[in-house]
Amino acid sequence: MLLQLVRQPLKLIAGLLVAAFGSSILCVCIGQAIAAENTATAVDALFTTAALETTDYNFINTCNADEEFLAMWGRAVEDFTWGLPEAVAEWINGVVQAQDDLVKFDATPGLASAYLPELTYDSIVSHDYFYWAVGSVQTAQTQRLEAQATYACAMFEVELTEIGEPETVVAVGVLEDGSDTSLETGITVELQGTIRQVVSIEGSYDDPTGRIIYITLELPDEESLAAQELEPGSRYLVYGDYLDGDWVLRGYITEFMNADGTNVSLQEIDESCISYYSEFEIARLRAQNPNNTLVADYVYPNNYALGLRRVALEEEWLRLIDAAMLTVRDGSAFGSVSYVVHESGRYPTLDETHYITGEDGEMVEVSQEEWQARYAVPTIAKLEGTVEEFLASEEGALWQQQLSYMEINYHAFPIIGVQKLGYIADFARDNARIVEGRDFTQQELDEGAKVCIVSETLASMNGLSVGDTITPQFYNYDWDSPNQKFISDGYGVINPWAYRYSGTTEFAGEAEEYVIVGLYRQSNAWIDPSENIYSFTPNTIFVPENAVVSDMDYGNQGFFRTLILRNGMVEPFRVLVEEAGYEGLFVYYDQGYNEIIGTVMDYGEVSQKAMMLGAVVYGVILLLFLLLFPGSQGKSLSTMTALGAKRSQKIGHVFLSSAWLLVPGTVLGTGAGMLLWNSVVGRLTSSVDETLTVEMEPLVLVGIAVAQLVAALGLTVLLALFMTRDKGLKRRK
């Protein structure tokens, strides 16, 4: 058969061309349809549609408000909570469970904490980052401490100069029946002194040695106060939460100036621009208003063309110039306050006993001694000799232990375990993006690979690049500790930080190497959380959730709450939300999925039509091939019959007459199909008026070629069986 084909070169070439043309058409058209389907699947996997909770429903306990308040805020509000009202939260949970046609799942990344001694963290005190201070030093102090909780712990040797009178701390609230209640929870004493020596402070702060220090000492009772032997002129070792007074003052002034349209940074604030009132002016102001406490102005420099503008300052703010603040809190004794929330309000209850979590998860009551052994922290101690002598003594053992914990806290980082980086709100909104390296692969996420993604800020500060390693040592949370603040407390919902190390729960294991696979950049690395409740700091390190070896804390708000919708389901979900009466509960981000999915669908339709047309064309070409080549073997079969050839020999002859053409023709057609691929793709994508990236493995074309070759040869065999059937049977009947 091969010799016959060689002796007929025109027939050989024609057969090869027909087989090659049919094969190339079929390979390109079917391959294109498969590629379009794969592209649609890849697009769906690549894009994330997120529904992010707003804070519209976090306002609770509405009350009557005066017209000025309503004009300012647009609503009457008594309280704000980081937890959604129960009815709203239950509705969301019900939708997540029941509406799987709209909602994939509730993405809740976990927060872990790890010690990384080789890294320096990006400190808040290096940035113009503030909560609105509401005109109160006390409020500013509380808010700044919350934003710097882990790293604010400090230990000083101070010499006291003034000791204030103790004041009773009273918690107030509303009982379930609507009546007011108050509860004495301890005492506070305001101390003033001078910092003589810094024993330990986080390295980003300026050295406060020699500064005036204002100490707020919180103790459970008068007996505890008497035990401290406080007296002016004596030296004391103090431990607590530290704030740089100058930093707080400059931040307060910056807030007001920027709110007034003047764009300045914290470093630009010049305290020489403070203009003090005269005694006459102070007296005049107080004659007009006995409660007036203003004593100075910060005068905006270089703004006289716009009119003289000022930030009015009270005396309490001026005390912060070249000063420091320390909050010393004895949180280990009985008498801690918890709050019970009811529809009528929230009221305090004073704990009379303490409990810890037992091995079986049940709460176990413990004695005062055991509680103290677990959670006592140093507060203030009178020094008779040097600090070094005190720390080496038996009395200084607790202080020495705390120093070791502080070293861990100074190098503690928040580790976020993710199911997918795109599920984090700011990544879904494109407020954060990978700028070097890559995202986690699905295999890394599934297997819990030891890989991580860090901010380019953190990488730059520590000389790190993609491919380098870091060695986090995870430590467990101490859920029973009064010294911790958790997401469930309403803290850490935004700008999550690492929790303080607890010697009770200790490390979760040894330090392990994690490879940096990507660096991310944020649009607003440090931003007021009121402007972005989904924010996180550049200190945040992301790892696969399955790679975290410690326990994690989970939230249900802000950064820690993202509903993942099925792509294309924003409008049906929005309708569902509005029908439930919760309009404005969510904002939606689909990363542009709705803009591109129409193109993908149009491209898929064009590809399907091309595939059907290709199949028809191939069928016609195959029919033509069967008629021209195996179908033309009738004369040869008659000769073979006359010579007494067996039927199997005749079938083989017909089959080979096609195979010698189909096999090399299909190979040539597949090669031609691959060459035609880019041209065909370009024309099809241009027909949907969009630039579209389409991918298909070359092996797919090969597989299609093999499949059509098997089908063509199979038809050839059927034709050979038909042509060699026993025609004499019919005549004998």
Secondary structure, 3 states (H helix, E strand, C coil): CHHHHHHCHHHHHHHHHHHHHHHHHHHHHHHHHHHHHHHHHHHHHHCCEEEEECCCCCEECCCCCCHHHHHHHCCCCCEECCCCCHHHHHHHHHHHHHCCCCEEEEECCEEEEEECCCCCCCCHHHCCCCCCCCCCHHHHHHHHHHHCHHHCEEEEEEEEEEECCCEEEEEEEECCCCCEEEEEEEEEEEEEEEEEEEEECCCCCCCCCCCEEEEEEEECCHHHHHCCCCCCCCEEEEEEEEEEHHHHHHHHHHHHHHHCCCCCCHHHCCHHHEEECCHHHHHHHHHHCCCCCEEEEEECCCCHHHCCCEEEEEHHHHCCCCEEEEEEECCCCCCCEEEEEECCEEEEEECCCEEEECCCCCEEEECHHHHHHHHCCCCEEECCCCHHHHHHCCCCHHHHHHHHHHHHHHCEEEEEEECCHHHCHHHHCCCEEEEEECCCCHHHHHHCCCEEEEEHHHHHHHCCCCCCEECCEEECCCCCCCCCCCHHHCCCCCCCCCCCCCCCCCECCCCCCEEEEEEEEECCCCCCCCCCCCCCCCCCEEEEHHHCCCCCECCCCHHHCEEEECCCCHHHHHHHHHHCCCCCCEEEECCCHHHHHHHHHHHHHHHHHHHHHHHHHHHHHHHHHHHHCHHHCHHHHHHHHHCCCCHHHHHHHHHHHHHHHHHHHHHHHHHHHHHHHHHHHHHHHHCCCCCCCCCCCHHHHHHHHHHHHHHHHHHHHHHHHHHCCCCHHHHHC
